[in-house]
Amino acid sequence: MRLVQLYDRMTPLDPGSTGADWARMFGAALVDDVPRSARLSFDHAVDAHARDLGLDRRPDDEPGWWIDYVRLRFLAIRR
């Protein structure tokens, strides 16, 4: 292994998108199991929890949804 980097990656969501939209995009394997009849309730619950975490306001206190995640970058050379 030559290089390993771990860094925070604050990512604003597109205007009109919420935490539930992000969950559907990146957690489709989990969200797809939610029955269609329960999806609206599920989305509201995800957004409420994300709001409790403060993810509906950006760190500069501007309104807008954002996701705070970490990225792992590495470089390896196979011999």
Backbone as XML, in Angstrom:
<?xml version="1.0"?>
<chain id="A" units="angstrom">
  <residue number="1" name="MET">
    <atom name="N" x="0.853" y="-1.169" z="0.000"/>
    <atom name="CA" x="0.000" y="0.000" z="0.000"/>
    <atom name="C" x="0.897" y="1.230" z="0.000"/>
  </residue>
  <residue number="2" name="ARG">
    <atom name="N" x="0.628" y="2.139" z="-0.890"/>
    <atom name="CA" x="1.427" y="3.354" z="-1.006"/>
    <atom name="C" x="0.819" y="4.563" z="-0.323"/>
  </residue>
  <residue number="3" name="LEU">
    <atom name="N" x="-0.518" y="4.647" z="-0.347"/>
    <atom name="CA" x="-1.177" y="5.845" z="0.157"/>
    <atom name="C" x="-2.585" y="5.503" z="0.628"/>
  </residue>
  <residue number="4" name="VAL">
    <atom name="N" x="-2.960" y="6.042" z="1.789"/>
    <atom name="CA" x="-4.325" y="5.917" z="2.275"/>
    <atom name="C" x="-4.732" y="7.284" z="2.808"/>
  </residue>
  <residue number="5" name="GLN">
    <atom name="N" x="-5.892" y="7.774" z="2.362"/>
    <atom name="CA" x="-6.416" y="9.050" z="2.831"/>
    <atom name="C" x="-7.861" y="8.869" z="3.265"/>
  </residue>
  <residue number="6" name="LEU">
    <atom name="N" x="-8.195" y="9.451" z="4.379"/>
    <atom name="CA" x="-9.563" y="9.473" z="4.875"/>
    <atom name="C" x="-9.904" y="10.938" z="5.102"/>
  </residue>
  <residue number="7" name="TYR">
    <atom name="N" x="-10.962" y="11.410" z="4.450"/>
    <atom name="CA" x="-11.295" y="12.817" z="4.637"/>
    <atom name="C" x="-12.803" y="13.031" z="4.615"/>
  </residue>
  <residue number="8" name="ASP">
    <atom name="N" x="-13.215" y="14.075" z="5.331"/>
    <atom name="CA" x="-14.622" y="14.451" z="5.373"/>
    <atom name="C" x="-15.031" y="15.043" z="4.034"/>
  </residue>
  <residue number="9" name="ARG">
    <atom name="N" x="-16.250" y="14.778" z="3.650"/>
    <atom name="CA" x="-16.739" y="15.286" z="2.378"/>
    <atom name="C" x="-18.164" y="15.794" z="2.577"/>
  </residue>
  <residue number="10" name="MET">
    <atom name="N" x="-18.304" y="17.065" z="2.925"/>
    <atom name="CA" x="-19.601" y="17.689" z="3.078"/>
    <atom name="C" x="-20.147" y="17.922" z="1.674"/>
  </residue>
  <residue number="11" name="THR">
    <atom name="N" x="-21.330" y="17.385" z="1.408"/>
    <atom name="CA" x="-21.899" y="17.455" z="0.066"/>
    <atom name="C" x="-23.293" y="18.061" z="0.114"/>
  </residue>
  <residue number="12" name="PRO">
    <atom name="N" x="-23.472" y="19.246" z="-0.494"/>
    <atom name="CA" x="-24.823" y="19.810" z="-0.548"/>
    <atom name="C" x="-25.681" y="19.021" z="-1.532"/>
  </residue>
  <residue number="13" name="LEU">
    <atom name="N" x="-26.941" y="18.833" z="-1.190"/>
    <atom name="CA" x="-27.869" y="18.164" z="-2.094"/>
    <atom name="C" x="-28.433" y="19.180" z="-3.080"/>
  </residue>
  <residue number="14" name="ASP">
    <atom name="N" x="-28.892" y="18.696" z="-4.200"/>
    <atom name="CA" x="-29.503" y="19.571" z="-5.193"/>
    <atom name="C" x="-30.725" y="20.253" z="-4.600"/>
  </residue>
  <residue number="15" name="PRO">
    <atom name="N" x="-31.021" y="21.474" z="-5.044"/>
    <atom name="CA" x="-32.223" y="22.159" z="-4.552"/>
    <atom name="C" x="-33.461" y="21.276" z="-4.746"/>
  </residue>
  <residue number="16" name="GLY">
    <atom name="N" x="-34.283" y="21.212" z="-3.720"/>
    <atom name="CA" x="-35.484" y="20.389" z="-3.775"/>
    <atom name="C" x="-35.282" y="18.969" z="-3.288"/>
  </residue>
  <residue number="17" name="SER">
    <atom name="N" x="-34.035" y="18.537" z="-3.120"/>
    <atom name="CA" x="-33.747" y="17.186" z="-2.619"/>
    <atom name="C" x="-33.658" y="17.208" z="-1.100"/>
  </residue>
  <residue number="18" name="THR">
    <atom name="N" x="-33.995" y="16.079" z="-0.481"/>
    <atom name="CA" x="-33.939" y="15.965" z="0.973"/>
    <atom name="C" x="-33.133" y="14.727" z="1.363"/>
  </residue>
  <residue number="19" name="GLY">
    <atom name="N" x="-33.033" y="14.492" z="2.646"/>
    <atom name="CA" x="-32.328" y="13.315" z="3.135"/>
    <atom name="C" x="-32.936" y="12.021" z="2.618"/>
  </residue>
  <residue number="20" name="ALA">
    <atom name="N" x="-34.254" y="11.983" z="2.487"/>
    <atom name="CA" x="-34.915" y="10.779" z="1.975"/>
    <atom name="C" x="-34.518" y="10.510" z="0.523"/>
  </residue>
  <residue number="21" name="ASP">
    <atom name="N" x="-34.366" y="11.567" z="-0.269"/>
    <atom name="CA" x="-33.923" y="11.397" z="-1.661"/>
    <atom name="C" x="-32.523" y="10.798" z="-1.697"/>
  </residue>
  <residue number="22" name="TRP">
    <atom name="N" x="-31.654" y="11.281" z="-0.812"/>
    <atom name="CA" x="-30.284" y="10.766" z="-0.748"/>
    <atom name="C" x="-30.298" y="9.298" z="-0.325"/>
  </residue>
  <residue number="23" name="ALA">
    <atom name="N" x="-31.147" y="8.971" z="0.653"/>
    <atom name="CA" x="-31.229" y="7.585" z="1.119"/>
    <atom name="C" x="-31.678" y="6.653" z="-0.004"/>
  </residue>
  <residue number="24" name="ARG">
    <atom name="N" x="-32.630" y="7.110" z="-0.819"/>
    <atom name="CA" x="-33.083" y="6.280" z="-1.947"/>
    <atom name="C" x="-31.978" y="6.098" z="-2.971"/>
  </residue>
  <residue number="25" name="MET">
    <atom name="N" x="-31.190" y="7.144" z="-3.196"/>
    <atom name="CA" x="-30.138" y="7.066" z="-4.207"/>
    <atom name="C" x="-28.993" y="6.153" z="-3.770"/>
  </residue>
  <residue number="26" name="PHE">
    <atom name="N" x="-28.528" y="6.306" z="-2.521"/>
    <atom name="CA" x="-27.342" y="5.575" z="-2.085"/>
    <atom name="C" x="-27.656" y="4.334" z="-1.250"/>
  </residue>
  <residue number="27" name="GLY">
    <atom name="N" x="-28.902" y="4.200" z="-0.802"/>
    <atom name="CA" x="-29.268" y="3.039" z="-0.009"/>
    <atom name="C" x="-30.413" y="2.277" z="-0.634"/>
  </residue>
  <residue number="28" name="ALA">
    <atom name="N" x="-30.448" y="2.278" z="-1.957"/>
    <atom name="CA" x="-31.570" y="1.660" z="-2.672"/>
    <atom name="C" x="-31.801" y="0.216" z="-2.249"/>
  </residue>
  <residue number="29" name="ALA">
    <atom name="N" x="-30.758" y="-0.519" z="-1.981"/>
    <atom name="CA" x="-30.915" y="-1.925" z="-1.594"/>
    <atom name="C" x="-31.715" y="-2.050" z="-0.298"/>
  </residue>
  <residue number="30" name="LEU">
    <atom name="N" x="-31.647" y="-1.051" z="0.563"/>
    <atom name="CA" x="-32.403" y="-1.067" z="1.817"/>
    <atom name="C" x="-33.780" y="-0.433" z="1.652"/>
  </residue>
  <residue number="31" name="VAL">
    <atom name="N" x="-33.818" y="0.695" z="0.974"/>
    <atom name="CA" x="-35.066" y="1.440" z="0.825"/>
    <atom name="C" x="-36.048" y="0.711" z="-0.087"/>
  </residue>
  <residue number="32" name="ASP">
    <atom name="N" x="-35.555" y="-0.003" z="-1.058"/>
    <atom name="CA" x="-36.447" y="-0.729" z="-1.972"/>
    <atom name="C" x="-37.289" y="-1.779" z="-1.261"/>
  </residue>
  <residue number="33" name="ASP">
    <atom name="N" x="-36.872" y="-2.214" z="-0.073"/>
    <atom name="CA" x="-37.634" y="-3.195" z="0.697"/>
    <atom name="C" x="-38.826" y="-2.575" z="1.427"/>
  </residue>
  <residue number="34" name="VAL">
    <atom name="N" x="-38.854" y="-1.239" z="1.489"/>
    <atom name="CA" x="-39.991" y="-0.573" z="2.138"/>
    <atom name="C" x="-41.198" y="-0.682" z="1.196"/>
  </residue>
  <residue number="35" name="PRO">
    <atom name="N" x="-42.319" y="-1.205" z="1.670"/>
    <atom name="CA" x="-43.497" y="-1.333" z="0.799"/>
    <atom name="C" x="-43.935" y="0.026" z="0.253"/>
  </residue>
  <residue number="36" name="ARG">
    <atom name="N" x="-44.411" y="0.023" z="-0.959"/>
    <atom name="CA" x="-44.860" y="1.270" z="-1.604"/>
    <atom name="C" x="-45.858" y="2.040" z="-0.735"/>
  </residue>
  <residue number="37" name="SER">
    <atom name="N" x="-46.739" y="1.312" z="-0.083"/>
    <atom name="CA" x="-47.761" y="1.953" z="0.741"/>
    <atom name="C" x="-47.172" y="2.678" z="1.950"/>
  </residue>
  <residue number="38" name="ALA">
    <atom name="N" x="-45.943" y="2.350" z="2.324"/>
    <atom name="CA" x="-45.307" y="2.953" z="3.501"/>
    <atom name="C" x="-44.204" y="3.940" z="3.127"/>
  </residue>
  <residue number="39" name="ARG">
    <atom name="N" x="-43.940" y="4.123" z="1.849"/>
    <atom name="CA" x="-42.796" y="4.957" z="1.451"/>
    <atom name="C" x="-42.932" y="6.417" z="1.867"/>
  </residue>
  <residue number="40" name="LEU">
    <atom name="N" x="-44.116" y="6.987" z="1.740"/>
    <atom name="CA" x="-44.278" y="8.391" z="2.126"/>
    <atom name="C" x="-43.993" y="8.568" z="3.619"/>
  </residue>
  <residue number="41" name="SER">
    <atom name="N" x="-44.521" y="7.678" z="4.444"/>
    <atom name="CA" x="-44.251" y="7.728" z="5.891"/>
    <atom name="C" x="-42.765" y="7.524" z="6.168"/>
  </residue>
  <residue number="42" name="PHE">
    <atom name="N" x="-42.158" y="6.593" z="5.438"/>
    <atom name="CA" x="-40.734" y="6.317" z="5.593"/>
    <atom name="C" x="-39.911" y="7.568" z="5.242"/>
  </residue>
  <residue number="43" name="ASP">
    <atom name="N" x="-40.223" y="8.196" z="4.104"/>
    <atom name="CA" x="-39.502" y="9.398" z="3.690"/>
    <atom name="C" x="-39.624" y="10.501" z="4.734"/>
  </residue>
  <residue number="44" name="HIS">
    <atom name="N" x="-40.822" y="10.674" z="5.280"/>
    <atom name="CA" x="-41.020" y="11.704" z="6.308"/>
    <atom name="C" x="-40.193" y="11.392" z="7.553"/>
  </residue>
  <residue number="45" name="ALA">
    <atom name="N" x="-40.126" y="10.117" z="7.930"/>
    <atom name="CA" x="-39.338" y="9.721" z="9.104"/>
    <atom name="C" x="-37.846" y="9.951" z="8.866"/>
  </residue>
  <residue number="46" name="VAL">
    <atom name="N" x="-37.357" y="9.617" z="7.668"/>
    <atom name="CA" x="-35.947" y="9.848" z="7.344"/>
    <atom name="C" x="-35.645" y="11.338" z="7.402"/>
  </residue>
  <residue number="47" name="ASP">
    <atom name="N" x="-36.507" y="12.153" z="6.788"/>
    <atom name="CA" x="-36.278" y="13.600" z="6.791"/>
    <atom name="C" x="-36.345" y="14.191" z="8.201"/>
  </residue>
  <residue number="48" name="ALA">
    <atom name="N" x="-37.267" y="13.702" z="9.022"/>
    <atom name="CA" x="-37.367" y="14.199" z="10.402"/>
    <atom name="C" x="-36.094" y="13.877" z="11.181"/>
  </residue>
  <residue number="49" name="HIS">
    <atom name="N" x="-35.601" y="12.666" z="11.018"/>
    <atom name="CA" x="-34.364" y="12.287" z="11.715"/>
    <atom name="C" x="-33.174" y="13.115" z="11.201"/>
  </residue>
  <residue number="50" name="ALA">
    <atom name="N" x="-33.102" y="13.314" z="9.907"/>
    <atom name="CA" x="-32.017" y="14.119" z="9.342"/>
    <atom name="C" x="-32.100" y="15.564" z="9.836"/>
  </residue>
  <residue number="51" name="ARG">
    <atom name="N" x="-33.316" y="16.084" z="9.962"/>
    <atom name="CA" x="-33.483" y="17.442" z="10.516"/>
    <atom name="C" x="-32.973" y="17.492" z="11.953"/>
  </residue>
  <residue number="52" name="ASP">
    <atom name="N" x="-33.284" y="16.447" z="12.735"/>
    <atom name="CA" x="-32.803" y="16.391" z="14.123"/>
    <atom name="C" x="-31.281" y="16.424" z="14.180"/>
  </residue>
  <residue number="53" name="LEU">
    <atom name="N" x="-30.640" y="15.895" z="13.165"/>
    <atom name="CA" x="-29.169" y="15.900" z="13.097"/>
    <atom name="C" x="-28.629" y="17.214" z="12.535"/>
  </residue>
  <residue number="54" name="GLY">
    <atom name="N" x="-29.515" y="18.092" z="12.092"/>
    <atom name="CA" x="-29.092" y="19.381" z="11.552"/>
    <atom name="C" x="-28.691" y="19.335" z="10.091"/>
  </residue>
  <residue number="55" name="LEU">
    <atom name="N" x="-29.109" y="18.295" z="9.380"/>
    <atom name="CA" x="-28.689" y="18.153" z="7.989"/>
    <atom name="C" x="-29.547" y="18.953" z="7.015"/>
  </residue>
  <residue number="56" name="ASP">
    <atom name="N" x="-30.499" y="19.717" z="7.540"/>
    <atom name="CA" x="-31.326" y="20.551" z="6.677"/>
    <atom name="C" x="-30.822" y="21.986" z="6.612"/>
  </residue>
  <residue number="57" name="ARG">
    <atom name="N" x="-29.707" y="22.253" z="7.288"/>
    <atom name="CA" x="-29.056" y="23.569" z="7.198"/>
    <atom name="C" x="-27.573" y="23.316" z="6.990"/>
  </residue>
  <residue number="58" name="ARG">
    <atom name="N" x="-26.998" y="24.042" z="6.086"/>
    <atom name="CA" x="-25.583" y="23.856" z="5.776"/>
    <atom name="C" x="-24.721" y="24.418" z="6.894"/>
  </residue>
  <residue number="59" name="PRO">
    <atom name="N" x="-23.475" y="23.973" z="6.969"/>
    <atom name="CA" x="-22.593" y="24.445" z="8.054"/>
    <atom name="C" x="-22.424" y="25.963" z="8.100"/>
  </residue>
  <residue number="60" name="ASP">
    <atom name="N" x="-22.571" y="26.633" z="6.947"/>
    <atom name="CA" x="-22.467" y="28.101" z="6.947"/>
    <atom name="C" x="-23.805" y="28.738" z="7.325"/>
  </residue>
  <residue number="61" name="ASP">
    <atom name="N" x="-24.747" y="27.925" z="7.817"/>
    <atom name="CA" x="-26.082" y="28.304" z="8.270"/>
    <atom name="C" x="-27.004" y="28.746" z="7.139"/>
  </residue>
  <residue number="62" name="GLU">
    <atom name="N" x="-26.617" y="28.503" z="5.918"/>
    <atom name="CA" x="-27.514" y="28.740" z="4.790"/>
    <atom name="C" x="-28.511" y="27.589" z="4.725"/>
  </residue>
  <residue number="63" name="PRO">
    <atom name="N" x="-29.741" y="27.856" z="4.337"/>
    <atom name="CA" x="-30.699" y="26.758" z="4.218"/>
    <atom name="C" x="-30.326" y="25.827" z="3.075"/>
  </residue>
  <residue number="64" name="GLY">
    <atom name="N" x="-30.654" y="24.595" z="3.222"/>
    <atom name="CA" x="-30.381" y="23.609" z="2.177"/>
    <atom name="C" x="-29.872" y="22.325" z="2.783"/>
  </residue>
  <residue number="65" name="TRP">
    <atom name="N" x="-30.281" y="21.227" z="2.211"/>
    <atom name="CA" x="-29.884" y="19.916" z="2.705"/>
    <atom name="C" x="-28.459" y="19.589" z="2.296"/>
  </residue>
  <residue number="66" name="TRP">
    <atom name="N" x="-27.766" y="18.875" z="3.168"/>
    <atom name="CA" x="-26.413" y="18.426" z="2.871"/>
    <atom name="C" x="-26.187" y="17.104" z="3.581"/>
  </residue>
  <residue number="67" name="ILE">
    <atom name="N" x="-25.239" y="16.371" z="3.075"/>
    <atom name="CA" x="-24.874" y="15.087" z="3.660"/>
    <atom name="C" x="-23.399" y="15.161" z="4.036"/>
  </residue>
  <residue number="68" name="ASP">
    <atom name="N" x="-23.088" y="14.733" z="5.235"/>
    <atom name="CA" x="-21.711" y="14.745" z="5.726"/>
    <atom name="C" x="-21.234" y="13.298" z="5.772"/>
  </residue>
  <residue number="69" name="TYR">
    <atom name="N" x="-20.334" y="12.960" z="4.886"/>
    <atom name="CA" x="-19.811" y="11.597" z="4.897"/>
    <atom name="C" x="-18.305" y="11.631" z="4.715"/>
  </residue>
  <residue number="70" name="VAL">
    <atom name="N" x="-17.673" y="10.513" z="4.873"/>
    <atom name="CA" x="-16.228" y="10.424" z="4.710"/>
    <atom name="C" x="-15.904" y="9.605" z="3.474"/>
  </residue>
  <residue number="71" name="ARG">
    <atom name="N" x="-14.821" y="9.956" z="2.883"/>
    <atom name="CA" x="-14.359" y="9.250" z="1.695"/>
    <atom name="C" x="-13.011" y="8.619" z="2.019"/>
  </residue>
  <residue number="72" name="LEU">
    <atom name="N" x="-12.834" y="7.431" z="1.526"/>
    <atom name="CA" x="-11.574" y="6.718" z="1.675"/>
    <atom name="C" x="-10.936" y="6.630" z="0.300"/>
  </residue>
  <residue number="73" name="ARG">
    <atom name="N" x="-9.734" y="7.109" z="0.198"/>
    <atom name="CA" x="-8.995" y="7.060" z="-1.053"/>
    <atom name="C" x="-7.698" y="6.303" z="-0.794"/>
  </residue>
  <residue number="74" name="PHE">
    <atom name="N" x="-7.367" y="5.396" z="-1.677"/>
    <atom name="CA" x="-6.130" y="4.650" z="-1.484"/>
    <atom name="C" x="-5.477" y="4.359" z="-2.827"/>
  </residue>
  <residue number="75" name="LEU">
    <atom name="N" x="-4.196" y="4.128" z="-2.737"/>
    <atom name="CA" x="-3.398" y="3.766" z="-3.900"/>
    <atom name="C" x="-2.548" y="2.558" z="-3.498"/>
  </residue>
  <residue number="76" name="ALA">
    <atom name="N" x="-2.668" y="1.496" z="-4.254"/>
    <atom name="CA" x="-1.895" y="0.285" z="-3.979"/>
    <atom name="C" x="-1.219" y="-0.175" z="-5.275"/>
  </residue>
  <residue number="77" name="ILE">
    <atom name="N" x="-0.105" y="-0.788" z="-5.128"/>
    <atom name="CA" x="0.625" y="-1.314" z="-6.282"/>
    <atom name="C" x="0.741" y="-2.815" z="-6.115"/>
  </residue>
  <residue number="78" name="ARG">
    <atom name="N" x="0.269" y="-3.528" z="-7.119"/>
    <atom name="CA" x="0.339" y="-4.979" z="-7.090"/>
    <atom name="C" x="1.677" y="-5.425" z="-7.636"/>
  </residue>
  <residue number="79" name="ARG">
    <atom name="N" x="2.314" y="-6.324" z="-6.935"/>
    <atom name="CA" x="3.609" y="-6.835" z="-7.387"/>
    <atom name="C" x="3.454" y="-8.215" z="-7.954"/>
  </residue>
</chain>
